[in-house]
Amino acid sequence: MSPLLLSVVLSLVSAVAYAGAAIVQERVAADAPELTYAPLRNPVWWGAVLLNGLGAALHVVALAYGPLSVVQPLGALTIVFALPMAALFVRRRAGRRAWHGALMATAGLAGLLSVTDGGEGRTPDGPERWLLAGATFAGVAALFVLARLAGRSALRGVALAAAAGVAFGVASVFTKAVAEEWSADAPLAEWGSALVLSALAVTGLLLSQASYRGAGLAAPLATVTVVNPVVAATVGLTLFGEGFRYGAAGTVAALVCGAVAAGGLVELTLDRLARPGGDGPSASDASDASAASDGDPAGPEVGEGVDVGAVPGTRPHLEVQVRSRAVAGRP
């Protein structure tokens, strides 16, 4: 098997592993909504963690055998694999709009990565890395606050998934920096960057788990899949001195592909909002509202006539108090 073909196979298997991990994470979020970020006692969730680790390892090995321009676009197939796998294994079928959005996001991301120059560039120095780390955690915190303020579960999930994508994307940048600067003569010289890398990876994992709570599978997964490499490519352009292929034409193509990917994310979000349970403030709020609607019928409005009728039996101490909004009986 040629190195190029091996890299393609490894990339496809990596995408399947990531898709399987996302499906498991979404199922854990649906089955235990009270465990938002880290259901540590759930062995199924640890299976998702292992699948994510397997996908990352296969992706790194694929990069060792094939060019970045081939491996990175194939990683965008995660969302395309996830939809039929969810329909097959957990009976979660996606509608036409979700498929349309997923294909748009995948095509836009693949096109964007195909014109990104993955050639050699400079490695950012220490101050630049700390500035990048601070800006990243600030951006993740801002998206987290935005998710907390979102009134709809689908919007909250997309915001959390975007935060996870930012964390994963910058973690990839630190991975590249550590790999290029690591030396056997000074194995602990990059401990600071390795610590930031670990913190970003854990943060991305926890935020991605929380993004599936009440938001379904397609929209959060597509958001992470698109935001992750876009952030990594943006940092590569600004700090690593990378660029786009084909000059000005490549830059225009990248902007068009980015717009297509963003349009796909919008389609997926709108599809989730249009589904039952996708537009409520939260799962608990929806259950409270459902319980209220299943209880006693709505009472009469102020100004409507109320027929009290006769009270059976003898109730010498029963009085009827008429309030401004309801009719109440008390002993």
N, C-alpha and C positions, 0 to 999 in steps of 0.2 A: 504493500500500500504506500502510495506516495505521501510525502509530508503534507502537501496541500489537502489531499483527500482525507488524511487522518485529522487535520485541524477542523475540517468541515464536519466530520462525524462527531468529534469531541464537542464542537460547538452546538450541534443539534441535541446531543445527549444532555449537555449543560442546560440548554433551554427547557428541555423536558423536566429536568430535576427542579429548576426554578418554578416551573408551572405547577408541578406536584406539590412543592412546598407552599405555594400560594393557596392552592385548593385546601390543603390541610389547615393552614392558618385561618382561612375564612370559615371553615367548618368549626374549628375550635371557638372562634369568635361568636358564631351563631349558637353553639351549644352551651357556652358559658359566657354570656354577655357581661356578667359582673366582674370577670377576670379580664380587664381591659388590656393591660400592657404585657404582663409576663406570667402566664399560667404555669408556674414552675412545677406544680404537682401533677400536671397533665402529661402523661407519657406520649400522647399523640403529638402534643406541641413540640416535644423534643425530637420527634421524628421529622417535623418540619424544619427544625434547626439543622439537623443532619443533612436533609436534602438541600438546604441552602448552602451548607458547607461543601457538599459534593458538587453542586453547580459552580461555585466559585473556584474550586480546585480544578475542575475540568476546563473552565474558561481560561485559567492561567496556563494550563498545559497546552491548550489549543493555541494560545498566543505564542508559545514557544515553537510550535511547528508551522504556523501559518501567519500571513500578514494581518496587521490590524484592520486593514480595509475589508478583509473577508470575514474575520472572526466577529468584529463588533456588530455589523449589520445582522448576522445570524442570531445574535443574542436578542434582537428585537422580536424574534418569533415566539418568545415566551408567552405573550398574550394570545397569539394565534393557537398555540398548543393548549393553553389553559382552558379555552372555551369548550372544545370538544371533549377534553378529558373530564371537565366538570359535568358535562352532560352524560358521559359514559359511567363515571364512578359514583357521583353523588346526585344524579338526576337533576342537575341544575342547568336548564336549557337557556341559552341566550337568544334574544329576539333579533329581528333583522337589523334594527337600529344599532344594537350592541355590536353585531358583527361588522356593520358598516364602519362604526367608529373604531373598532379594533384594527381593521384592515387599514383605515386611514392613518392611524397612529403608527402602525408598524411600517407602512410604506414611507411615511414622512421621516421617521427615524432612520430607516435603512438608507434612504436617499441622503439624509444629512451626514450620516457616518461615512457614506461612500465618497463624499467630496472632502472630508476632513483629512488633512495631511497628518499621518501618524509617524512622520519622520522624526529624526533625532532633534531634540531641542535642548535648551539649557535647563539645569535643575535649579529651582528656587533656593535661595540661601535661607539661613535661620530666621532672620527678621520677617522675611516674606512668608515663611511657613506659619509663624505665630500670628501674623496679621490675617492670613487666610483662615487659620483655625478660629480666631476670634470672630471674624466676619461670618464664618459658617455657623458657629453656635448661636450667634445673634440672629441669623436668618432662620435657623431651625426654631429658635424660641419664638420669633415673630409668627411663623406659620402655625406653631402650636397654640399660641394665644388666639390666632384667627380661627383655628379649628374649635377652640373652646367657645368662641362667640358665635359660631355658625349655628343657625336655628334648625338646620336640616341635616339628617344623618349622612346623606350622600355628599353634601358639601363638606361636612366635617371630615368624612373619610378621604376625600380628595385632598384637602388641606394637609391632613396627617401623612398621606402618601407622598405629597410633594415634599414635606419635611424629611421623610425617610429617603426619598430620592436624592435630595441635597446632601444628606449625611453619607449615603452610599457613594455618590459621585466624588465628593471630596476625599472620602476614604480611599478611593481608587487612585487619586492624585498622590496621597501620602504613601500608598503602597508602591507606586512607581518611584517616588523620591527615595524611600528607604531601600528599595531593591538596587537602585543605581549607586547609592552612597555607601551601602553596607560593605564592610571589609572584615576578613577573618582576623586581621591583625588588631582591629579595635571593634569587637562584636557589639559592645554596648555604647558605641559612640552615637547611635541614632535612637537612643532610648526615648527621648522626648517625642520624636515623630512617631515612634512605634506606640507610645502611650496614647497620643492623639488619634492614631489610626484605630486602636482598639476601642476607644471611647466612641468614635464615630460609627464603627461597625455595630456596636451594641445598641447605640441610640437608634440607628436605622432599623435594626431588627425589631426593637420594641415599638417604634412608631408604625412600622408596617403592620405589625400584629394589631395594633389599635385601629388602624385605618379600615380594617375589614368589619368592624363592629357596626352593623346596621347599614353598611354601604354596599353590600354585595361583593362580588369577586372582580368583575371586569374593570370598573372605573378605577379603584385603587391600584390594581395590578398594572394597568396601562399607564397610570400616572407615574408609578415608580419606574417602570420600564423606560419611559421617555425621559423623565427628569434626570435620572441617574447619568446616562451617557451625555446628555446635553450639558449638564453642569460640569462634568469632567472635561468635555471638549472646550467649554468656555474658559475654564481655568487653564487648560493647555494653550489656548490661543493667547491669553493675557500674561501668564507667568512662564510658560515653557517655551514661548517663542514659536509655537506651531502656527499653521495657517491652513487655508483651503487650497485644494488643487484647482488648476485651470484659471488662476488669477481672478479677475473680476467676475467672469462667468460662473466660477465655482462659488463665489460669495453670494451672487444672486440666486443660484440654485439652492444654496444652504438656507437662505431666507425663505424661499418658497417651500422647501421641504419642512422647515420649522413651522410654517403656517399650516401646512397640511397635518402635521402631527398634532398641533394645538387644536385644530378643528376636530380631529378624531377624539381627543380628550373631552371636548365639549359635547360631542355626540354621546359618548359613553355616560357622561354626567347627566345629561338630559334624559337619557334612557332610564337611568336609575331613578331620577326624580319622578318620572311618569309611572313607575311601577308601584303597586300597592305596598305601603310601608316604607317607600323610599323618600317620602317628603315629610315625614314626621320629625319633630325636634329630636327625639331619641327613641330607642327601643322601650325604655321604661315609661316615657311619656305616652307612647302609643298604647302600651298596655293599660296605663291608667285611664286613658281616654276610652279605650275599649270597654273597660270595666264599668265606667260611668254610663256608657251608652247602653250596656246590657242590664242596668239596674232599673229603678223605678222610672216610669215615663215622666217627661218634663211636666212640672206643675203649671198651673194657670198663671198667665202674665198679669201684671198689675192692671186693673181696670176691667178684667174679664169677670163675668158673673160666676159665682160658685154656688152650687146646690149642695148644702150640707146634709140635708135629709134627716130622718129620725134616727136617734141612737137607741138600739135595742136594749131592753132591760132597764133597771133602775140605777141611775148614777147621780145620787144627790150632791156629790161634791165635784162633778164634772163641769168645767166651764170651758167655753170656746173663746180663745183670744184671737182677734183679727189683727194681723200685722200688716206691714206695708207690702210685703212680697209674698206671703204665704198664709195659709190657714193652718193653725197648729192646735192640737188638743192636748191638754195636760190634766192630771188628776189634782 
